């Protein structure tokens, strides 16, 4: 299976039919990094402000 097919098959968590943006955003962020593994705190610090601005409100 090629990479595009795998991306097309990704399931995004949704709450009350509203998709949660953190999964696709985390994937895009990880692809843009040089290192393979990162701590959650690094992701939270760098991407958290974007999620806070653009994520659905609870």
PQR file of N, CA, C, O and H, with PARSE charges and radii, in Angstrom:
ATOM      1  N   UNK A   1       0.863  -1.184   0.000 -0.4000 1.5000
ATOM      2  CA  UNK A   1       0.000   0.000   0.000 -0.0000 2.0000
ATOM      3  C   UNK A   1       0.904   1.242   0.000  0.5500 1.7000
ATOM      4  O   UNK A   1       1.844   1.329   0.790 -0.5500 1.4000
ATOM      5  N   UNK A   2       0.619   2.179  -0.873 -0.4000 1.5000
ATOM      6  CA  UNK A   2       1.441   3.380  -0.950 -0.0000 2.0000
ATOM      7  C   UNK A   2       1.031   4.397   0.120  0.5500 1.7000
ATOM      8  O   UNK A   2       0.006   4.245   0.785 -0.5500 1.4000
ATOM      9  H   UNK A   2      -0.144   2.108  -1.515  0.4000 1.0000
ATOM     10  N   UNK A   3       1.844   5.417   0.264 -0.4000 1.5000
ATOM     11  CA  UNK A   3       1.643   6.426   1.306 -0.0000 2.0000
ATOM     12  C   UNK A   3       0.316   7.160   1.130  0.5500 1.7000
ATOM     13  O   UNK A   3      -0.395   7.395   2.108 -0.5500 1.4000
ATOM     14  H   UNK A   3       2.677   5.540  -0.276  0.4000 1.0000
ATOM     15  N   UNK A   4      -0.018   7.520  -0.091 -0.4000 1.5000
ATOM     16  CA  UNK A   4      -1.263   8.253  -0.341 -0.0000 2.0000
ATOM     17  C   UNK A   4      -2.465   7.421   0.095  0.5500 1.7000
ATOM     18  O   UNK A   4      -3.391   7.941   0.718 -0.5500 1.4000
ATOM     19  H   UNK A   4       0.559   7.329  -0.885  0.4000 1.0000
ATOM     20  N   UNK A   5      -2.451   6.151  -0.226 -0.4000 1.5000
ATOM     21  CA  UNK A   5      -3.559   5.276   0.184 -0.0000 2.0000
ATOM     22  C   UNK A   5      -3.680   5.205   1.697  0.5500 1.7000
ATOM     23  O   UNK A   5      -4.786   5.183   2.237 -0.5500 1.4000
ATOM     24  H   UNK A   5      -1.698   5.728  -0.731  0.4000 1.0000
ATOM     25  N   UNK A   6      -2.555   5.168   2.373 -0.4000 1.5000
ATOM     26  CA  UNK A   6      -2.589   5.133   3.840 -0.0000 2.0000
ATOM     27  C   UNK A   6      -3.162   6.431   4.413  0.5500 1.7000
ATOM     28  O   UNK A   6      -3.929   6.401   5.376 -0.5500 1.4000
ATOM     29  H   UNK A   6      -1.657   5.186   1.935  0.4000 1.0000
ATOM     30  N   UNK A   7      -2.798   7.551   3.832 -0.4000 1.5000
ATOM     31  CA  UNK A   7      -3.359   8.827   4.295 -0.0000 2.0000
ATOM     32  C   UNK A   7      -4.867   8.880   4.055  0.5500 1.7000
ATOM     33  O   UNK A   7      -5.615   9.385   4.893 -0.5500 1.4000
ATOM     34  H   UNK A   7      -2.176   7.576   3.050  0.4000 1.0000
ATOM     35  N   UNK A   8      -5.301   8.369   2.932 -0.4000 1.5000
ATOM     36  CA  UNK A   8      -6.734   8.377   2.626 -0.0000 2.0000
ATOM     37  C   UNK A   8      -7.528   7.506   3.590  0.5500 1.7000
ATOM     38  O   UNK A   8      -8.716   7.748   3.806 -0.5500 1.4000
ATOM     39  H   UNK A   8      -4.693   7.959   2.252  0.4000 1.0000
ATOM     40  N   UNK A   9      -6.893   6.507   4.165 -0.4000 1.5000
ATOM     41  CA  UNK A   9      -7.582   5.594   5.072 -0.0000 2.0000
ATOM     42  C   UNK A   9      -7.531   6.044   6.531  0.5500 1.7000
ATOM     43  O   UNK A   9      -8.123   5.396   7.394 -0.5500 1.4000
ATOM     44  H   UNK A   9      -5.928   6.311   3.990  0.4000 1.0000
ATOM     45  N   UNK A  10      -6.841   7.133   6.816 -0.4000 1.5000
ATOM     46  CA  UNK A  10      -6.762   7.611   8.200 -0.0000 2.0000
ATOM     47  C   UNK A  10      -8.143   7.984   8.721  0.5500 1.7000
ATOM     48  O   UNK A  10      -8.953   8.584   8.015 -0.5500 1.4000
ATOM     49  H   UNK A  10      -6.361   7.660   6.115  0.4000 1.0000
ATOM     50  N   UNK A  11      -8.388   7.621   9.949 -0.4000 1.5000
ATOM     51  CA  UNK A  11      -9.647   7.990  10.594 -0.0000 2.0000
ATOM     52  C   UNK A  11      -9.365   9.105  11.593  0.5500 1.7000
ATOM     53  O   UNK A  11      -8.432   9.014  12.391 -0.5500 1.4000
ATOM     54  H   UNK A  11      -7.730   7.134  10.523  0.4000 1.0000
ATOM     55  N   UNK A  12     -10.159  10.133  11.546 -0.4000 1.5000
ATOM     56  CA  UNK A  12     -10.009  11.265  12.456 -0.0000 2.0000
ATOM     57  C   UNK A  12     -11.124  11.195  13.484  0.5500 1.7000
ATOM     58  O   UNK A  12     -12.300  11.075  13.140 -0.5500 1.4000
ATOM     59  H   UNK A  12     -10.917  10.207  10.898  0.4000 1.0000
ATOM     60  N   UNK A  13     -10.741  11.270  14.740 -0.4000 1.5000
ATOM     61  CA  UNK A  13     -11.719  11.246  15.820 -0.0000 2.0000
ATOM     62  C   UNK A  13     -12.676  12.427  15.658  0.5500 1.7000
ATOM     63  O   UNK A  13     -12.254  13.537  15.335 -0.5500 1.4000
ATOM     64  H   UNK A  13      -9.785  11.367  15.020  0.4000 1.0000
ATOM     65  N   UNK A  14     -13.942  12.183  15.882 -0.4000 1.5000
ATOM     66  CA  UNK A  14     -14.945  13.249  15.814 -0.0000 2.0000
ATOM     67  C   UNK A  14     -15.833  13.175  17.046  0.5500 1.7000
ATOM     68  O   UNK A  14     -16.204  12.093  17.501 -0.5500 1.4000
ATOM     69  H   UNK A  14     -14.285  11.281  16.145  0.4000 1.0000
ATOM     70  N   UNK A  15     -16.160  14.324  17.565 -0.4000 1.5000
ATOM     71  CA  UNK A  15     -17.061  14.423  18.707 -0.0000 2.0000
ATOM     72  C   UNK A  15     -18.283  15.200  18.247  0.5500 1.7000
ATOM     73  O   UNK A  15     -18.167  16.337  17.789 -0.5500 1.4000
ATOM     74  H   UNK A  15     -15.859  15.203  17.195  0.4000 1.0000
ATOM     75  N   UNK A  16     -19.435  14.596  18.367 -0.4000 1.5000
ATOM     76  CA  UNK A  16     -20.689  15.200  17.918 -0.0000 2.0000
ATOM     77  C   UNK A  16     -20.581  15.640  16.457  0.5500 1.7000
ATOM     78  O   UNK A  16     -21.001  16.738  16.091 -0.5500 1.4000
ATOM     79  H   UNK A  16     -19.529  13.673  18.740  0.4000 1.0000
ATOM     80  N   UNK A  17     -20.019  14.773  15.646 -0.4000 1.5000
ATOM     81  CA  UNK A  17     -19.849  14.976  14.200 -0.0000 2.0000
ATOM     82  C   UNK A  17     -18.895  16.106  13.839  0.5500 1.7000
ATOM     83  O   UNK A  17     -18.843  16.517  12.679 -0.5500 1.4000
ATOM     84  H   UNK A  17     -19.679  13.881  15.944  0.4000 1.0000
ATOM     85  N   UNK A  18     -18.138  16.617  14.810 -0.4000 1.5000
ATOM     86  CA  UNK A  18     -17.147  17.658  14.538 -0.0000 2.0000
ATOM     87  C   UNK A  18     -15.767  17.018  14.645  0.5500 1.7000
ATOM     88  O   UNK A  18     -15.403  16.529  15.715 -0.5500 1.4000
ATOM     89  H   UNK A  18     -18.180  16.283  15.752  0.4000 1.0000
ATOM     90  N   UNK A  19     -14.979  17.011  13.546 -0.4000 1.5000
ATOM     91  CA  UNK A  19     -13.670  16.363  13.594 -0.0000 2.0000
ATOM     92  C   UNK A  19     -12.700  17.074  14.533  0.5500 1.7000
ATOM     93  O   UNK A  19     -12.701  18.299  14.655 -0.5500 1.4000
ATOM     94  H   UNK A  19     -15.274  17.409  12.677  0.4000 1.0000
ATOM     95  N   UNK A  20     -11.882  16.271  15.185 -0.4000 1.5000
ATOM     96  CA  UNK A  20     -10.856  16.799  16.081 -0.0000 2.0000
ATOM     97  C   UNK A  20      -9.596  17.057  15.263  0.5500 1.7000
ATOM     98  O   UNK A  20      -9.088  16.133  14.629 -0.5500 1.4000
ATOM     99  H   UNK A  20     -11.881  15.276  15.086  0.4000 1.0000
ATOM    100  N   UNK A  21      -9.077  18.281  15.256 -0.4000 1.5000
ATOM    101  CA  UNK A  21      -7.965  18.607  14.366 -0.0000 2.0000
ATOM    102  C   UNK A  21      -6.598  18.133  14.841  0.5500 1.7000
ATOM    103  O   UNK A  21      -5.640  18.183  14.070 -0.5500 1.4000
ATOM    104  H   UNK A  21      -9.489  19.032  15.772  0.4000 1.0000
ATOM    105  N   UNK A  22      -6.475  17.671  16.093 -0.4000 1.5000
ATOM    106  CA  UNK A  22      -5.128  17.396  16.590 -0.0000 2.0000
ATOM    107  C   UNK A  22      -4.442  16.238  15.874  0.5500 1.7000
ATOM    108  O   UNK A  22      -3.218  16.255  15.741 -0.5500 1.4000
ATOM    109  H   UNK A  22      -7.253  17.630  16.719  0.4000 1.0000
ATOM    110  N   UNK A  23      -5.178  15.237  15.411 -0.4000 1.5000
ATOM    111  CA  UNK A  23      -4.539  14.101  14.747 -0.0000 2.0000
ATOM    112  C   UNK A  23      -3.913  14.484  13.405  0.5500 1.7000
ATOM    113  O   UNK A  23      -2.727  14.222  13.208 -0.5500 1.4000
ATOM    114  H   UNK A  23      -6.172  15.223  15.519  0.4000 1.0000
ATOM    115  N   UNK A  24      -4.653  15.088  12.478 -0.4000 1.5000
ATOM    116  CA  UNK A  24      -4.009  15.459  11.217 -0.0000 2.0000
ATOM    117  C   UNK A  24      -2.944  16.536  11.398  0.5500 1.7000
ATOM    118  O   UNK A  24      -1.942  16.539  10.683 -0.5500 1.4000
ATOM    119  H   UNK A  24      -5.617  15.301  12.638  0.4000 1.0000
ATOM    120  N   UNK A  25      -3.148  17.441  12.338 -0.4000 1.5000
ATOM    121  CA  UNK A  25      -2.140  18.475  12.590 -0.0000 2.0000
ATOM    122  C   UNK A  25      -0.875  17.833  13.142  0.5500 1.7000
ATOM    123  O   UNK A  25       0.229  18.204  12.744 -0.5500 1.4000
ATOM    124  H   UNK A  25      -3.962  17.438  12.918  0.4000 1.0000
ATOM    125  N   UNK A  26      -1.020  16.878  14.050 -0.4000 1.5000
ATOM    126  CA  UNK A  26       0.146  16.183  14.610 -0.0000 2.0000
ATOM    127  C   UNK A  26       0.916  15.449  13.516  0.5500 1.7000
ATOM    128  O   UNK A  26       2.147  15.451  13.513 -0.5500 1.4000
ATOM    129  H   UNK A  26      -1.917  16.577  14.373  0.4000 1.0000
ATOM    130  N   UNK A  27       0.203  14.830  12.602 -0.4000 1.5000
ATOM    131  CA  UNK A  27       0.851  14.118  11.503 -0.0000 2.0000
ATOM    132  C   UNK A  27       1.619  15.078  10.603  0.5500 1.7000
ATOM    133  O   UNK A  27       2.771  14.810  10.261 -0.5500 1.4000
ATOM    134  H   UNK A  27      -0.797  14.829  12.606  0.4000 1.0000
ATOM    135  N   UNK A  28       1.010  16.175  10.219 -0.4000 1.5000
ATOM    136  CA  UNK A  28       1.699  17.162   9.380 -0.0000 2.0000
ATOM    137  C   UNK A  28       2.916  17.740  10.087  0.5500 1.7000
ATOM    138  O   UNK A  28       3.965  17.928   9.472 -0.5500 1.4000
ATOM    139  H   UNK A  28       0.075  16.393  10.497  0.4000 1.0000
ATOM    140  N   UNK A  29       2.778  18.020  11.372 -0.4000 1.5000
ATOM    141  CA  UNK A  29       3.897  18.550  12.155 -0.0000 2.0000
ATOM    142  C   UNK A  29       5.040  17.544  12.180  0.5500 1.7000
ATOM    143  O   UNK A  29       6.195  17.914  11.967 -0.5500 1.4000
ATOM    144  H   UNK A  29       1.925  17.868  11.872  0.4000 1.0000
ATOM    145  N   UNK A  30       4.729  16.275  12.438 -0.4000 1.5000
ATOM    146  CA  UNK A  30       5.756  15.237  12.522 -0.0000 2.0000
ATOM    147  C   UNK A  30       6.485  15.064  11.193  0.5500 1.7000
ATOM    148  O   UNK A  30       7.698  14.857  11.171 -0.5500 1.4000
ATOM    149  H   UNK A  30       3.791  15.975  12.611  0.4000 1.0000
ATOM    150  N   UNK A  31       5.752  15.149  10.087 -0.4000 1.5000
ATOM    151  CA  UNK A  31       6.385  15.014   8.774 -0.0000 2.0000
ATOM    152  C   UNK A  31       7.364  16.149   8.490  0.5500 1.7000
ATOM    153  O   UNK A  31       8.315  15.974   7.729 -0.5500 1.4000
ATOM    154  H   UNK A  31       4.766  15.318  10.104  0.4000 1.0000
ATOM    155  N   UNK A  32       7.135  17.297   9.093 -0.4000 1.5000
ATOM    156  CA  UNK A  32       8.005  18.444   8.875 -0.0000 2.0000
ATOM    157  C   UNK A  32       9.224  18.482   9.773  0.5500 1.7000
ATOM    158  O   UNK A  32      10.035  19.402   9.672 -0.5500 1.4000
ATOM    159  H   UNK A  32       6.361  17.439   9.711  0.4000 1.0000
ATOM    160  N   UNK A  33       9.369  17.505  10.646 -0.4000 1.5000
ATOM    161  CA  UNK A  33      10.486  17.474  11.579 -0.0000 2.0000
ATOM    162  C   UNK A  33      11.601  16.583  11.040  0.5500 1.7000
ATOM    163  O   UNK A  33      11.349  15.639  10.292 -0.5500 1.4000
ATOM    164  H   UNK A  33       8.710  16.757  10.729  0.4000 1.0000
ATOM    165  N   UNK A  34      12.824  16.892  11.425 -0.4000 1.5000
ATOM    166  CA  UNK A  34      13.954  16.083  10.991 -0.0000 2.0000
ATOM    167  C   UNK A  34      14.062  14.794  11.806  0.5500 1.7000
ATOM    168  O   UNK A  34      14.300  13.720  11.255 -0.5500 1.4000
ATOM    169  H   UNK A  34      13.029  17.660  12.033  0.4000 1.0000
ATOM    170  N   UNK A  35      13.887  14.911  13.099 -0.4000 1.5000
ATOM    171  CA  UNK A  35      13.999  13.743  13.958 -0.0000 2.0000
ATOM    172  C   UNK A  35      12.768  12.867  13.804  0.5500 1.7000
ATOM    173  O   UNK A  35      11.700  13.340  13.415 -0.5500 1.4000
ATOM    174  H   UNK A  35      13.694  15.784  13.547  0.4000 1.0000
ATOM    175  N   UNK A  36      12.924  11.592  14.112 -0.4000 1.5000
ATOM    176  CA  UNK A  36      11.813  10.657  13.960 -0.0000 2.0000
ATOM    177  C   UNK A  36      10.870  10.695  15.146  0.5500 1.7000
ATOM    178  O   UNK A  36       9.656  10.596  14.969 -0.5500 1.4000
ATOM    179  H   UNK A  36      13.791  11.208  14.428  0.4000 1.0000
ATOM    180  N   UNK A  37      11.397  10.835  16.346 -0.4000 1.5000
ATOM    181  CA  UNK A  37      10.572  10.798  17.548 -0.0000 2.0000
ATOM    182  C   UNK A  37      10.700  12.097  18.332  0.5500 1.7000
ATOM    183  O   UNK A  37      11.783  12.678  18.415 -0.5500 1.4000
ATOM    184  H   UNK A  37      12.383  10.916  16.490  0.4000 1.0000
ATOM    185  N   UNK A  38       9.600  12.545  18.901 -0.4000 1.5000
ATOM    186  CA  UNK A  38       9.599  13.759  19.709 -0.0000 2.0000
ATOM    187  C   UNK A  38       8.770  13.530  20.953  0.5500 1.7000
ATOM    188  O   UNK A  38       7.876  12.684  20.974 -0.5500 1.4000
ATOM    189  H   UNK A  38       8.720  12.074  18.834  0.4000 1.0000
ATOM    190  N   UNK A  39       9.067  14.275  21.966 -0.4000 1.5000
ATOM    191  CA  UNK A  39       8.274  14.225  23.190 -0.0000 2.0000
ATOM    192  C   UNK A  39       6.955  14.960  22.963  0.5500 1.7000
ATOM    193  O   UNK A  39       6.873  15.893  22.165 -0.5500 1.4000
ATOM    194  H   UNK A  39       9.793  14.962  21.949  0.4000 1.0000
ATOM    195  N   UNK A  40       5.927  14.517  23.684 -0.4000 1.5000
ATOM    196  CA  UNK A  40       4.610  15.149  23.612 -0.0000 2.0000
ATOM    197  C   UNK A  40       4.709  16.622  23.996  0.5500 1.7000
ATOM    198  O   UNK A  40       4.029  17.460  23.402 -0.5500 1.4000
ATOM    199  H   UNK A  40       5.994  13.759  24.332  0.4000 1.0000
ATOM    200  N   UNK A  41       5.544  16.950  24.978 -0.4000 1.5000
ATOM    201  CA  UNK A  41       5.651  18.341  25.433 -0.0000 2.0000
ATOM    202  C   UNK A  41       6.153  19.250  24.313  0.5500 1.7000
ATOM    203  O   UNK A  41       5.733  20.404  24.223 -0.5500 1.4000
ATOM    204  H   UNK A  41       6.096  16.270  25.461  0.4000 1.0000
ATOM    205  N   UNK A  42       7.037  18.749  23.468 -0.4000 1.5000
ATOM    206  CA  UNK A  42       7.529  19.558  22.341 -0.0000 2.0000
ATOM    207  C   UNK A  42       6.383  19.845  21.368  0.5500 1.7000
ATOM    208  O   UNK A  42       6.217  20.979  20.918 -0.5500 1.4000
ATOM    209  H   UNK A  42       7.377  17.811  23.542  0.4000 1.0000
ATOM    210  N   UNK A  43       5.598  18.820  21.046 -0.4000 1.5000
ATOM    211  CA  UNK A  43       4.443  19.018  20.165 -0.0000 2.0000
ATOM    212  C   UNK A  43       3.463  20.000  20.790  0.5500 1.7000
ATOM    213  O   UNK A  43       3.011  20.936  20.130 -0.5500 1.4000
ATOM    214  H   UNK A  43       5.732  17.899  21.411  0.4000 1.0000
ATOM    215  N   UNK A  44       3.133  19.789  22.068 -0.4000 1.5000
ATOM    216  CA  UNK A  44       2.167  20.650  22.756 -0.0000 2.0000
ATOM    217  C   UNK A  44       2.628  22.105  22.745  0.5500 1.7000
ATOM    218  O   UNK A  44       1.829  23.007  22.491 -0.5500 1.4000
ATOM    219  H   UNK A  44       3.501  19.029  22.605  0.4000 1.0000
ATOM    220  N   UNK A  45       3.907  22.336  23.017 -0.4000 1.5000
ATOM    221  CA  UNK A  45       4.417  23.708  23.066 -0.0000 2.0000
ATOM    222  C   UNK A  45       4.416  24.380  21.695  0.5500 1.7000
ATOM    223  O   UNK A  45       4.126  25.572  21.589 -0.5500 1.4000
ATOM    224  H   UNK A  45       4.556  21.604  23.223  0.4000 1.0000
ATOM    225  N   UNK A  46       4.736  23.626  20.650 -0.4000 1.5000
ATOM    226  CA  UNK A  46       4.827  24.212  19.316 -0.0000 2.0000
ATOM    227  C   UNK A  46       3.481  24.292  18.591  0.5500 1.7000
ATOM    228  O   UNK A  46       3.243  25.236  17.838 -0.5500 1.4000
ATOM    229  H   UNK A  46       4.971  22.657  20.737  0.4000 1.0000
ATOM    230  N   UNK A  47       2.613  23.326  18.807 -0.4000 1.5000
ATOM    231  CA  UNK A  47       1.365  23.253  18.053 -0.0000 2.0000
ATOM    232  C   UNK A  47       0.159  23.642  18.900  0.5500 1.7000
ATOM    233  O   UNK A  47      -0.889  24.002  18.363 -0.5500 1.4000
ATOM    234  H   UNK A  47       2.806  22.560  19.419  0.4000 1.0000
ATOM    235  N   UNK A  48       0.299  23.571  20.201 -0.4000 1.5000
ATOM    236  CA  UNK A  48      -0.809  23.890  21.100 -0.0000 2.0000
ATOM    237  C   UNK A  48      -1.485  25.219  20.814  0.5500 1.7000
ATOM    238  O   UNK A  48      -2.714  25.277  20.775 -0.5500 1.4000
ATOM    239  H   UNK A  48       1.150  23.279  20.637  0.4000 1.0000
ATOM    240  N   UNK A  49      -0.724  26.292  20.610 -0.4000 1.5000
ATOM    241  CA  UNK A  49      -1.368  27.571  20.308 -0.0000 2.0000
ATOM    242  C   UNK A  49      -2.217  27.534  19.032  0.5500 1.7000
ATOM    243  O   UNK A  49      -3.269  28.171  18.977 -0.5500 1.4000
ATOM    244  H   UNK A  49       0.275  26.245  20.641  0.4000 1.0000
ATOM    245  N   UNK A  50      -1.780  26.806  18.019 -0.4000 1.5000
ATOM    246  CA  UNK A  50      -2.582  26.681  16.791 -0.0000 2.0000
ATOM    247  C   UNK A  50      -3.867  25.916  17.051  0.5500 1.7000
ATOM    248  O   UNK A  50      -4.934  26.295  16.569 -0.5500 1.4000
ATOM    249  H   UNK A  50      -0.925  26.288  18.064  0.4000 1.0000
ATOM    250  N   UNK A  51      -3.759  24.834  17.816 -0.4000 1.5000
ATOM    251  CA  UNK A  51      -4.959  24.064  18.131 -0.0000 2.0000
ATOM    252  C   UNK A  51      -5.935  24.891  18.954  0.5500 1.7000
ATOM    253  O   UNK A  51      -7.147  24.814  18.753 -0.5500 1.4000
ATOM    254  H   UNK A  51      -2.892  24.526  18.207  0.4000 1.0000
ATOM    255  N   UNK A  52      -5.408  25.676  19.873 -0.4000 1.5000
ATOM    256  CA  UNK A  52      -6.277  26.515  20.700 -0.0000 2.0000
ATOM    257  C   UNK A  52      -7.021  27.537  19.849  0.5500 1.7000
ATOM    258  O   UNK A  52      -8.174  27.867  20.127 -0.5500 1.4000
ATOM    259  H   UNK A  52      -4.424  25.739  20.036  0.4000 1.0000
ATOM    260  N   UNK A  53      -6.356  28.031  18.815 -0.4000 1.5000
ATOM    261  CA  UNK A  53      -6.978  29.049  17.964 -0.0000 2.0000
ATOM    262  C   UNK A  53      -7.974  28.458  16.964  0.5500 1.7000
ATOM    263  O   UNK A  53      -9.030  29.043  16.722 -0.5500 1.4000
ATOM    264  H   UNK A  53      -5.420  27.763  18.589  0.4000 1.0000
ATOM    265  N   UNK A  54      -7.642  27.303  16.384 -0.4000 1.5000
ATOM    266  CA  UNK A  54      -8.450  26.777  15.289 -0.0000 2.0000
ATOM    267  C   UNK A  54      -9.298  25.563  15.637  0.5500 1.7000
ATOM    268  O   UNK A  54     -10.124  25.153  14.821 -0.5500 1.4000
ATOM    269  H   UNK A  54      -6.785  26.828  16.581  0.4000 1.0000
ATOM    270  N   UNK A  55      -9.130  24.978  16.800 -0.4000 1.5000
ATOM    271  CA  UNK A  55      -9.899  23.781  17.171 -0.0000 2.0000
ATOM    272  C   UNK A  55     -11.326  24.162  17.526  0.5500 1.7000
ATOM    273  O   UNK A  55     -11.619  25.312  17.855 -0.5500 1.4000
ATOM    274  H   UNK A  55      -8.459  25.310  17.462  0.4000 1.0000
ATOM    275  N   UNK A  56     -12.211  23.170  17.453 -0.4000 1.5000
ATOM    276  CA  UNK A  56     -13.603  23.410  17.834 -0.0000 2.0000
ATOM    277  C   UNK A  56     -13.671  23.695  19.316  0.5500 1.7000
ATOM    278  O   UNK A  56     -12.875  23.181  20.102 -0.5500 1.4000
ATOM    279  H   UNK A  56     -11.973  22.236  17.186  0.4000 1.0000
ATOM    280  N   UNK A  57     -14.609  24.500  19.677 -0.4000 1.5000
ATOM    281  CA  UNK A  57     -14.780  24.893  21.078 -0.0000 2.0000
ATOM    282  C   UNK A  57     -15.673  23.899  21.790  0.5500 1.7000
ATOM    283  O   UNK A  57     -16.696  23.476  21.250 -0.5500 1.4000
ATOM    284  H   UNK A  57     -15.256  24.917  19.038  0.4000 1.0000
ATOM    285  N   UNK A  58     -15.295  23.529  22.988 -0.4000 1.5000
ATOM    286  CA  UNK A  58     -16.095  22.588  23.781 -0.0000 2.0000
ATOM    287  C   UNK A  58     -17.152  23.307  24.556  0.5500 1.7000
ATOM    288  O   UNK A  58     -17.922  22.678  25.281 -0.5500 1.4000
ATOM    289  H   UNK A  58     -14.464  23.873  23.427  0.4000 1.0000
TER
END
